[in-house]
């Protein structure tokens, strides 16, 4: 499964990573890389809680925005 991740820069200069597939999974970082890494570590929690909804393999696909 490919999971799209959107990284956007906020007005305060921080970056936010979101996934349309998992709308409750939102992470913030000082850099796009930090926001993505936080997002990458948070995703398994959502997958574990909803294991029937997700396949065994998930690949992140980063979309625009920074």
mmCIF file of the N, C-alpha and C atoms, coordinates in Angstrom:
data_MODEL
# 
_entry.id   MODEL 
# 
loop_
_atom_site.group_PDB 
_atom_site.id 
_atom_site.type_symbol 
_atom_site.label_atom_id 
_atom_site.label_alt_id 
_atom_site.label_comp_id 
_atom_site.label_asym_id 
_atom_site.label_entity_id 
_atom_site.label_seq_id 
_atom_site.pdbx_PDB_ins_code 
_atom_site.Cartn_x 
_atom_site.Cartn_y 
_atom_site.Cartn_z 
_atom_site.occupancy 
_atom_site.B_iso_or_equiv 
_atom_site.pdbx_formal_charge 
_atom_site.auth_seq_id 
_atom_site.auth_comp_id 
_atom_site.auth_asym_id 
_atom_site.auth_atom_id 
_atom_site.pdbx_PDB_model_num 
ATOM 1   N N  . UNK A 1 1  ? 0.852  -1.182 0.000  1.00 0.00 ? 1  UNK A N  1 
ATOM 2   C CA . UNK A 1 1  ? 0.000  0.000  0.000  1.00 0.00 ? 1  UNK A CA 1 
ATOM 3   C C  . UNK A 1 1  ? 0.892  1.238  0.000  1.00 0.00 ? 1  UNK A C  1 
ATOM 4   N N  . UNK A 1 2  ? 0.572  2.183  -0.834 1.00 0.00 ? 2  UNK A N  1 
ATOM 5   C CA . UNK A 1 2  ? 1.275  3.459  -0.860 1.00 0.00 ? 2  UNK A CA 1 
ATOM 6   C C  . UNK A 1 2  ? 0.452  4.459  -0.058 1.00 0.00 ? 2  UNK A C  1 
ATOM 7   N N  . UNK A 1 3  ? 1.091  5.078  0.904  1.00 0.00 ? 3  UNK A N  1 
ATOM 8   C CA . UNK A 1 3  ? 0.430  6.059  1.760  1.00 0.00 ? 3  UNK A CA 1 
ATOM 9   C C  . UNK A 1 3  ? 0.971  7.437  1.422  1.00 0.00 ? 3  UNK A C  1 
ATOM 10  N N  . UNK A 1 4  ? 0.119  8.306  0.906  1.00 0.00 ? 4  UNK A N  1 
ATOM 11  C CA . UNK A 1 4  ? 0.541  9.658  0.569  1.00 0.00 ? 4  UNK A CA 1 
ATOM 12  C C  . UNK A 1 4  ? 0.708  10.489 1.828  1.00 0.00 ? 4  UNK A C  1 
ATOM 13  N N  . UNK A 1 5  ? 1.780  11.283 1.850  1.00 0.00 ? 5  UNK A N  1 
ATOM 14  C CA . UNK A 1 5  ? 2.055  12.186 2.958  1.00 0.00 ? 5  UNK A CA 1 
ATOM 15  C C  . UNK A 1 5  ? 2.249  13.574 2.373  1.00 0.00 ? 5  UNK A C  1 
ATOM 16  N N  . UNK A 1 6  ? 1.499  14.534 2.869  1.00 0.00 ? 6  UNK A N  1 
ATOM 17  C CA . UNK A 1 6  ? 1.595  15.918 2.414  1.00 0.00 ? 6  UNK A CA 1 
ATOM 18  C C  . UNK A 1 6  ? 2.349  16.711 3.472  1.00 0.00 ? 6  UNK A C  1 
ATOM 19  N N  . UNK A 1 7  ? 3.401  17.401 3.055  1.00 0.00 ? 7  UNK A N  1 
ATOM 20  C CA . UNK A 1 7  ? 4.171  18.236 3.969  1.00 0.00 ? 7  UNK A CA 1 
ATOM 21  C C  . UNK A 1 7  ? 3.946  19.689 3.576  1.00 0.00 ? 7  UNK A C  1 
ATOM 22  N N  . UNK A 1 8  ? 3.498  20.477 4.540  1.00 0.00 ? 8  UNK A N  1 
ATOM 23  C CA . UNK A 1 8  ? 3.238  21.892 4.277  1.00 0.00 ? 8  UNK A CA 1 
ATOM 24  C C  . UNK A 1 8  ? 3.947  22.757 5.311  1.00 0.00 ? 8  UNK A C  1 
ATOM 25  N N  . UNK A 1 9  ? 4.376  23.927 4.869  1.00 0.00 ? 9  UNK A N  1 
ATOM 26  C CA . UNK A 1 9  ? 5.036  24.882 5.762  1.00 0.00 ? 9  UNK A CA 1 
ATOM 27  C C  . UNK A 1 9  ? 3.967  25.785 6.371  1.00 0.00 ? 9  UNK A C  1 
ATOM 28  N N  . UNK A 1 10 ? 4.024  25.948 7.667  1.00 0.00 ? 10 UNK A N  1 
ATOM 29  C CA . UNK A 1 10 ? 3.074  26.780 8.382  1.00 0.00 ? 10 UNK A CA 1 
ATOM 30  C C  . UNK A 1 10 ? 3.598  28.210 8.473  1.00 0.00 ? 10 UNK A C  1 
ATOM 31  N N  . UNK A 1 11 ? 2.746  29.147 8.831  1.00 0.00 ? 11 UNK A N  1 
ATOM 32  C CA . UNK A 1 11 ? 3.144  30.558 8.936  1.00 0.00 ? 11 UNK A CA 1 
ATOM 33  C C  . UNK A 1 11 ? 4.230  30.795 9.980  1.00 0.00 ? 11 UNK A C  1 
ATOM 34  N N  . UNK A 1 12 ? 4.258  29.938 11.006 1.00 0.00 ? 12 UNK A N  1 
ATOM 35  C CA . UNK A 1 12 ? 5.270  30.105 12.050 1.00 0.00 ? 12 UNK A CA 1 
ATOM 36  C C  . UNK A 1 12 ? 6.613  29.477 11.677 1.00 0.00 ? 12 UNK A C  1 
ATOM 37  N N  . UNK A 1 13 ? 6.724  28.911 10.460 1.00 0.00 ? 13 UNK A N  1 
ATOM 38  C CA . UNK A 1 13 ? 7.967  28.347 9.975  1.00 0.00 ? 13 UNK A CA 1 
ATOM 39  C C  . UNK A 1 13 ? 8.137  26.863 10.230 1.00 0.00 ? 13 UNK A C  1 
ATOM 40  N N  . UNK A 1 14 ? 7.213  26.253 10.960 1.00 0.00 ? 14 UNK A N  1 
ATOM 41  C CA . UNK A 1 14 ? 7.285  24.813 11.182 1.00 0.00 ? 14 UNK A CA 1 
ATOM 42  C C  . UNK A 1 14 ? 6.666  24.081 10.000 1.00 0.00 ? 14 UNK A C  1 
ATOM 43  N N  . UNK A 1 15 ? 6.879  22.776 9.942  1.00 0.00 ? 15 UNK A N  1 
ATOM 44  C CA . UNK A 1 15 ? 6.339  21.947 8.869  1.00 0.00 ? 15 UNK A CA 1 
ATOM 45  C C  . UNK A 1 15 ? 5.395  20.911 9.453  1.00 0.00 ? 15 UNK A C  1 
ATOM 46  N N  . UNK A 1 16 ? 4.310  20.658 8.737  1.00 0.00 ? 16 UNK A N  1 
ATOM 47  C CA . UNK A 1 16 ? 3.306  19.702 9.181  1.00 0.00 ? 16 UNK A CA 1 
ATOM 48  C C  . UNK A 1 16 ? 3.171  18.600 8.135  1.00 0.00 ? 16 UNK A C  1 
ATOM 49  N N  . UNK A 1 17 ? 3.161  17.354 8.614  1.00 0.00 ? 17 UNK A N  1 
ATOM 50  C CA . UNK A 1 17 ? 2.961  16.197 7.741  1.00 0.00 ? 17 UNK A CA 1 
ATOM 51  C C  . UNK A 1 17 ? 1.589  15.602 8.027  1.00 0.00 ? 17 UNK A C  1 
ATOM 52  N N  . UNK A 1 18 ? 0.808  15.372 6.979  1.00 0.00 ? 18 UNK A N  1 
ATOM 53  C CA . UNK A 1 18 ? -0.521 14.774 7.103  1.00 0.00 ? 18 UNK A CA 1 
ATOM 54  C C  . UNK A 1 18 ? -0.688 13.691 6.045  1.00 0.00 ? 18 UNK A C  1 
ATOM 55  N N  . UNK A 1 19 ? -1.616 12.776 6.314  1.00 0.00 ? 19 UNK A N  1 
ATOM 56  C CA . UNK A 1 19 ? -1.938 11.709 5.366  1.00 0.00 ? 19 UNK A CA 1 
ATOM 57  C C  . UNK A 1 19 ? -3.444 11.667 5.165  1.00 0.00 ? 19 UNK A C  1 
ATOM 58  N N  . UNK A 1 20 ? -3.932 11.847 3.936  1.00 0.00 ? 20 UNK A N  1 
ATOM 59  C CA . UNK A 1 20 ? -5.366 11.777 3.698  1.00 0.00 ? 20 UNK A CA 1 
ATOM 60  C C  . UNK A 1 20 ? -5.977 10.438 4.117  1.00 0.00 ? 20 UNK A C  1 
ATOM 61  N N  . UNK A 1 21 ? -5.210 9.357  4.018  1.00 0.00 ? 21 UNK A N  1 
ATOM 62  C CA . UNK A 1 21 ? -5.703 8.027  4.379  1.00 0.00 ? 21 UNK A CA 1 
ATOM 63  C C  . UNK A 1 21 ? -5.906 7.893  5.884  1.00 0.00 ? 21 UNK A C  1 
ATOM 64  N N  . UNK A 1 22 ? -5.077 8.605  6.660  1.00 0.00 ? 22 UNK A N  1 
ATOM 65  C CA . UNK A 1 22 ? -5.159 8.568  8.126  1.00 0.00 ? 22 UNK A CA 1 
ATOM 66  C C  . UNK A 1 22 ? -5.265 10.012 8.615  1.00 0.00 ? 22 UNK A C  1 
ATOM 67  N N  . UNK A 1 23 ? -6.444 10.615 8.533  1.00 0.00 ? 23 UNK A N  1 
ATOM 68  C CA . UNK A 1 23 ? -6.590 12.038 8.840  1.00 0.00 ? 23 UNK A CA 1 
ATOM 69  C C  . UNK A 1 23 ? -6.216 12.430 10.267 1.00 0.00 ? 23 UNK A C  1 
ATOM 70  N N  . UNK A 1 24 ? -6.291 11.511 11.208 1.00 0.00 ? 24 UNK A N  1 
ATOM 71  C CA . UNK A 1 24 ? -5.935 11.840 12.587 1.00 0.00 ? 24 UNK A CA 1 
ATOM 72  C C  . UNK A 1 24 ? -4.426 11.841 12.825 1.00 0.00 ? 24 UNK A C  1 
ATOM 73  N N  . UNK A 1 25 ? -3.658 11.396 11.854 1.00 0.00 ? 25 UNK A N  1 
ATOM 74  C CA . UNK A 1 25 ? -2.205 11.320 11.988 1.00 0.00 ? 25 UNK A CA 1 
ATOM 75  C C  . UNK A 1 25 ? -1.592 12.605 11.441 1.00 0.00 ? 25 UNK A C  1 
ATOM 76  N N  . UNK A 1 26 ? -1.282 13.526 12.330 1.00 0.00 ? 26 UNK A N  1 
ATOM 77  C CA . UNK A 1 26 ? -0.705 14.817 11.964 1.00 0.00 ? 26 UNK A CA 1 
ATOM 78  C C  . UNK A 1 26 ? 0.535  15.019 12.831 1.00 0.00 ? 26 UNK A C  1 
ATOM 79  N N  . UNK A 1 27 ? 1.662  15.329 12.200 1.00 0.00 ? 27 UNK A N  1 
ATOM 80  C CA . UNK A 1 27 ? 2.885  15.568 12.948 1.00 0.00 ? 27 UNK A CA 1 
ATOM 81  C C  . UNK A 1 27 ? 3.502  16.886 12.537 1.00 0.00 ? 27 UNK A C  1 
ATOM 82  N N  . UNK A 1 28 ? 4.329  17.447 13.417 1.00 0.00 ? 28 UNK A N  1 
ATOM 83  C CA . UNK A 1 28 ? 4.944  18.741 13.176 1.00 0.00 ? 28 UNK A CA 1 
ATOM 84  C C  . UNK A 1 28 ? 6.435  18.642 13.450 1.00 0.00 ? 28 UNK A C  1 
ATOM 85  N N  . UNK A 1 29 ? 7.226  19.395 12.692 1.00 0.00 ? 29 UNK A N  1 
ATOM 86  C CA . UNK A 1 29 ? 8.666  19.426 12.907 1.00 0.00 ? 29 UNK A CA 1 
ATOM 87  C C  . UNK A 1 29 ? 9.245  20.766 12.500 1.00 0.00 ? 29 UNK A C  1 
ATOM 88  N N  . UNK A 1 30 ? 10.484 20.995 12.919 1.00 0.00 ? 30 UNK A N  1 
ATOM 89  C CA . UNK A 1 30 ? 11.163 22.236 12.560 1.00 0.00 ? 30 UNK A CA 1 
ATOM 90  C C  . UNK A 1 30 ? 11.608 22.228 11.105 1.00 0.00 ? 30 UNK A C  1 
ATOM 91  N N  . UNK A 1 31 ? 11.753 21.015 10.542 1.00 0.00 ? 31 UNK A N  1 
ATOM 92  C CA . UNK A 1 31 ? 12.146 20.853 9.139  1.00 0.00 ? 31 UNK A CA 1 
ATOM 93  C C  . UNK A 1 31 ? 11.192 19.848 8.488  1.00 0.00 ? 31 UNK A C  1 
ATOM 94  N N  . UNK A 1 32 ? 11.127 19.824 7.161  1.00 0.00 ? 32 UNK A N  1 
ATOM 95  C CA . UNK A 1 32 ? 10.293 18.816 6.498  1.00 0.00 ? 32 UNK A CA 1 
ATOM 96  C C  . UNK A 1 32 ? 10.728 17.405 6.879  1.00 0.00 ? 32 UNK A C  1 
ATOM 97  N N  . UNK A 1 33 ? 12.032 17.184 6.975  1.00 0.00 ? 33 UNK A N  1 
ATOM 98  C CA . UNK A 1 33 ? 12.552 15.861 7.321  1.00 0.00 ? 33 UNK A CA 1 
ATOM 99  C C  . UNK A 1 33 ? 12.095 15.440 8.723  1.00 0.00 ? 33 UNK A C  1 
ATOM 100 N N  . UNK A 1 34 ? 12.138 16.358 9.682  1.00 0.00 ? 34 UNK A N  1 
ATOM 101 C CA . UNK A 1 34 ? 11.706 16.041 11.042 1.00 0.00 ? 34 UNK A CA 1 
ATOM 102 C C  . UNK A 1 34 ? 10.210 15.718 11.082 1.00 0.00 ? 34 UNK A C  1 
ATOM 103 N N  . UNK A 1 35 ? 9.405  16.494 10.374 1.00 0.00 ? 35 UNK A N  1 
ATOM 104 C CA . UNK A 1 35 ? 7.956  16.231 10.330 1.00 0.00 ? 35 UNK A CA 1 
ATOM 105 C C  . UNK A 1 35 ? 7.684  14.857 9.717  1.00 0.00 ? 35 UNK A C  1 
ATOM 106 N N  . UNK A 1 36 ? 8.414  14.510 8.655  1.00 0.00 ? 36 UNK A N  1 
ATOM 107 C CA . UNK A 1 36 ? 8.232  13.217 8.002  1.00 0.00 ? 36 UNK A CA 1 
ATOM 108 C C  . UNK A 1 36 ? 8.666  12.070 8.906  1.00 0.00 ? 36 UNK A C  1 
ATOM 109 N N  . UNK A 1 37 ? 9.802  12.218 9.577  1.00 0.00 ? 37 UNK A N  1 
ATOM 110 C CA . UNK A 1 37 ? 10.279 11.161 10.473 1.00 0.00 ? 37 UNK A CA 1 
ATOM 111 C C  . UNK A 1 37 ? 9.297  10.927 11.624 1.00 0.00 ? 37 UNK A C  1 
ATOM 112 N N  . UNK A 1 38 ? 8.758  11.993 12.174 1.00 0.00 ? 38 UNK A N  1 
ATOM 113 C CA . UNK A 1 38 ? 7.759  11.849 13.234 1.00 0.00 ? 38 UNK A CA 1 
ATOM 114 C C  . UNK A 1 38 ? 6.519  11.140 12.697 1.00 0.00 ? 38 UNK A C  1 
ATOM 115 N N  . UNK A 1 39 ? 6.135  11.487 11.485 1.00 0.00 ? 39 UNK A N  1 
ATOM 116 C CA . UNK A 1 39 ? 4.972  10.863 10.851 1.00 0.00 ? 39 UNK A CA 1 
ATOM 117 C C  . UNK A 1 39 ? 5.226  9.372  10.640 1.00 0.00 ? 39 UNK A C  1 
ATOM 118 N N  . UNK A 1 40 ? 6.417  9.060  10.170 1.00 0.00 ? 40 UNK A N  1 
ATOM 119 C CA . UNK A 1 40 ? 6.799  7.676  9.899  1.00 0.00 ? 40 UNK A CA 1 
ATOM 120 C C  . UNK A 1 40 ? 6.741  6.827  11.177 1.00 0.00 ? 40 UNK A C  1 
ATOM 121 N N  . UNK A 1 41 ? 7.104  7.392  12.309 1.00 0.00 ? 41 UNK A N  1 
ATOM 122 C CA . UNK A 1 41 ? 7.069  6.637  13.566 1.00 0.00 ? 41 UNK A CA 1 
ATOM 123 C C  . UNK A 1 41 ? 5.668  6.551  14.157 1.00 0.00 ? 41 UNK A C  1 
ATOM 124 N N  . UNK A 1 42 ? 4.812  7.496  13.824 1.00 0.00 ? 42 UNK A N  1 
ATOM 125 C CA . UNK A 1 42 ? 3.459  7.491  14.366 1.00 0.00 ? 42 UNK A CA 1 
ATOM 126 C C  . UNK A 1 42 ? 2.516  6.554  13.603 1.00 0.00 ? 42 UNK A C  1 
ATOM 127 N N  . UNK A 1 43 ? 2.752  6.351  12.328 1.00 0.00 ? 43 UNK A N  1 
ATOM 128 C CA . UNK A 1 43 ? 1.870  5.531  11.494 1.00 0.00 ? 43 UNK A CA 1 
ATOM 129 C C  . UNK A 1 43 ? 1.644  4.121  12.048 1.00 0.00 ? 43 UNK A C  1 
ATOM 130 N N  . UNK A 1 44 ? 2.679  3.420  12.523 1.00 0.00 ? 44 UNK A N  1 
ATOM 131 C CA . UNK A 1 44 ? 2.437  2.057  13.035 1.00 0.00 ? 44 UNK A CA 1 
ATOM 132 C C  . UNK A 1 44 ? 1.403  1.981  14.162 1.00 0.00 ? 44 UNK A C  1 
ATOM 133 N N  . UNK A 1 45 ? 1.276  3.024  14.961 1.00 0.00 ? 45 UNK A N  1 
ATOM 134 C CA . UNK A 1 45 ? 0.248  3.046  16.015 1.00 0.00 ? 45 UNK A CA 1 
ATOM 135 C C  . UNK A 1 45 ? -1.154 2.969  15.421 1.00 0.00 ? 45 UNK A C  1 
ATOM 136 N N  . UNK A 1 46 ? -1.367 3.728  14.366 1.00 0.00 ? 46 UNK A N  1 
ATOM 137 C CA . UNK A 1 46 ? -2.677 3.726  13.712 1.00 0.00 ? 46 UNK A CA 1 
ATOM 138 C C  . UNK A 1 46 ? -2.928 2.410  12.993 1.00 0.00 ? 46 UNK A C  1 
ATOM 139 N N  . UNK A 1 47 ? -1.885 1.873  12.380 1.00 0.00 ? 47 UNK A N  1 
ATOM 140 C CA . UNK A 1 47 ? -2.023 0.597  11.678 1.00 0.00 ? 47 UNK A CA 1 
ATOM 141 C C  . UNK A 1 47 ? -2.335 -0.516 12.679 1.00 0.00 ? 47 UNK A C  1 
ATOM 142 N N  . UNK A 1 48 ? -1.643 -0.528 13.810 1.00 0.00 ? 48 UNK A N  1 
ATOM 143 C CA . UNK A 1 48 ? -1.871 -1.553 14.829 1.00 0.00 ? 48 UNK A CA 1 
ATOM 144 C C  . UNK A 1 48 ? -3.289 -1.477 15.384 1.00 0.00 ? 48 UNK A C  1 
ATOM 145 N N  . UNK A 1 49 ? -3.797 -0.280 15.540 1.00 0.00 ? 49 UNK A N  1 
ATOM 146 C CA . UNK A 1 49 ? -5.149 -0.104 16.075 1.00 0.00 ? 49 UNK A CA 1 
ATOM 147 C C  . UNK A 1 49 ? -6.218 -0.496 15.064 1.00 0.00 ? 49 UNK A C  1 
ATOM 148 N N  . UNK A 1 50 ? -5.871 -0.471 13.780 1.00 0.00 ? 50 UNK A N  1 
ATOM 149 C CA . UNK A 1 50 ? -6.837 -0.770 12.717 1.00 0.00 ? 50 UNK A CA 1 
ATOM 150 C C  . UNK A 1 50 ? -6.263 -1.811 11.765 1.00 0.00 ? 50 UNK A C  1 
ATOM 151 N N  . UNK A 1 51 ? -5.715 -2.880 12.285 1.00 0.00 ? 51 UNK A N  1 
ATOM 152 C CA . UNK A 1 51 ? -4.993 -3.849 11.459 1.00 0.00 ? 51 UNK A CA 1 
ATOM 153 C C  . UNK A 1 51 ? -5.845 -4.455 10.345 1.00 0.00 ? 51 UNK A C  1 
ATOM 154 N N  . UNK A 1 52 ? -7.157 -4.486 10.501 1.00 0.00 ? 52 UNK A N  1 
ATOM 155 C CA . UNK A 1 52 ? -8.018 -5.026 9.444  1.00 0.00 ? 52 UNK A CA 1 
ATOM 156 C C  . UNK A 1 52 ? -8.086 -4.099 8.237  1.00 0.00 ? 52 UNK A C  1 
ATOM 157 N N  . UNK A 1 53 ? -7.757 -2.830 8.435  1.00 0.00 ? 53 UNK A N  1 
ATOM 158 C CA . UNK A 1 53 ? -7.898 -1.832 7.374  1.00 0.00 ? 53 UNK A CA 1 
ATOM 159 C C  . UNK A 1 53 ? -6.633 -1.648 6.539  1.00 0.00 ? 53 UNK A C  1 
ATOM 160 N N  . UNK A 1 54 ? -5.504 -2.158 7.011  1.00 0.00 ? 54 UNK A N  1 
ATOM 161 C CA . UNK A 1 54 ? -4.237 -1.905 6.332  1.00 0.00 ? 54 UNK A CA 1 
ATOM 162 C C  . UNK A 1 54 ? -3.532 -3.212 5.988  1.00 0.00 ? 54 UNK A C  1 
ATOM 163 N N  . UNK A 1 55 ? -2.828 -3.232 4.856  1.00 0.00 ? 55 UNK A N  1 
ATOM 164 C CA . UNK A 1 55 ? -2.039 -4.405 4.497  1.00 0.00 ? 55 UNK A CA 1 
ATOM 165 C C  . UNK A 1 55 ? -0.755 -4.459 5.336  1.00 0.00 ? 55 UNK A C  1 
ATOM 166 N N  . UNK A 1 56 ? 0.020  -5.526 5.170  1.00 0.00 ? 56 UNK A N  1 
ATOM 167 C CA . UNK A 1 56 ? 1.257  -5.690 5.938  1.00 0.00 ? 56 UNK A CA 1 
ATOM 168 C C  . UNK A 1 56 ? 2.328  -4.662 5.570  1.00 0.00 ? 56 UNK A C  1 
ATOM 169 N N  . UNK A 1 57 ? 2.366  -4.226 4.327  1.00 0.00 ? 57 UNK A N  1 
ATOM 170 C CA . UNK A 1 57 ? 3.402  -3.299 3.877  1.00 0.00 ? 57 UNK A CA 1 
ATOM 171 C C  . UNK A 1 57 ? 2.805  -1.946 3.531  1.00 0.00 ? 57 UNK A C  1 
ATOM 172 N N  . UNK A 1 58 ? 3.444  -0.908 4.034  1.00 0.00 ? 58 UNK A N  1 
ATOM 173 C CA . UNK A 1 58 ? 3.019  0.462  3.734  1.00 0.00 ? 58 UNK A CA 1 
ATOM 174 C C  . UNK A 1 58 ? 4.246  1.242  3.286  1.00 0.00 ? 58 UNK A C  1 
ATOM 175 N N  . UNK A 1 59 ? 4.136  1.919  2.145  1.00 0.00 ? 59 UNK A N  1 
ATOM 176 C CA . UNK A 1 59 ? 5.199  2.739  1.615  1.00 0.00 ? 59 UNK A CA 1 
ATOM 177 C C  . UNK A 1 59 ? 4.743  4.191  1.615  1.00 0.00 ? 59 UNK A C  1 
ATOM 178 N N  . UNK A 1 60 ? 5.594  5.077  2.120  1.00 0.00 ? 60 UNK A N  1 
ATOM 179 C CA . UNK A 1 60 ? 5.249  6.497  2.156  1.00 0.00 ? 60 UNK A CA 1 
ATOM 180 C C  . UNK A 1 60 ? 5.601  7.148  0.833  1.00 0.00 ? 60 UNK A C  1 
ATOM 181 N N  . UNK A 1 61 ? 4.720  7.992  0.345  1.00 0.00 ? 61 UNK A N  1 
ATOM 182 C CA . UNK A 1 61 ? 4.920  8.751  -0.876 1.00 0.00 ? 61 UNK A CA 1 
ATOM 183 C C  . UNK A 1 61 ? 4.717  10.211 -0.502 1.00 0.00 ? 61 UNK A C  1 
ATOM 184 N N  . UNK A 1 62 ? 5.805  10.993 -0.494 1.00 0.00 ? 62 UNK A N  1 
ATOM 185 C CA . UNK A 1 62 ? 5.752  12.379 -0.055 1.00 0.00 ? 62 UNK A CA 1 
ATOM 186 C C  . UNK A 1 62 ? 5.284  13.262 -1.195 1.00 0.00 ? 62 UNK A C  1 
ATOM 187 N N  . UNK A 1 63 ? 4.290  14.096 -0.909 1.00 0.00 ? 63 UNK A N  1 
ATOM 188 C CA . UNK A 1 63 ? 3.718  15.009 -1.886 1.00 0.00 ? 63 UNK A CA 1 
ATOM 189 C C  . UNK A 1 63 ? 4.121  16.439 -1.575 1.00 0.00 ? 63 UNK A C  1 
ATOM 190 N N  . UNK A 1 64 ? 4.375  17.239 -2.573 1.00 0.00 ? 64 UNK A N  1 
ATOM 191 C CA . UNK A 1 64 ? 4.638  18.663 -2.600 1.00 0.00 ? 64 UNK A CA 1 
ATOM 192 C C  . UNK A 1 64 ? 4.798  19.416 -1.314 1.00 0.00 ? 64 UNK A C  1 
ATOM 193 N N  . UNK A 1 65 ? 4.506  20.660 -1.372 1.00 0.00 ? 65 UNK A N  1 
ATOM 194 C CA . UNK A 1 65 ? 4.267  21.521 -0.256 1.00 0.00 ? 65 UNK A CA 1 
ATOM 195 C C  . UNK A 1 65 ? 5.391  22.191 0.468  1.00 0.00 ? 65 UNK A C  1 
ATOM 196 N N  . UNK A 1 66 ? 6.641  21.829 0.396  1.00 0.00 ? 66 UNK A N  1 
ATOM 197 C CA . UNK A 1 66 ? 7.626  22.550 1.187  1.00 0.00 ? 66 UNK A CA 1 
ATOM 198 C C  . UNK A 1 66 ? 8.540  23.290 0.278  1.00 0.00 ? 66 UNK A C  1 
# 
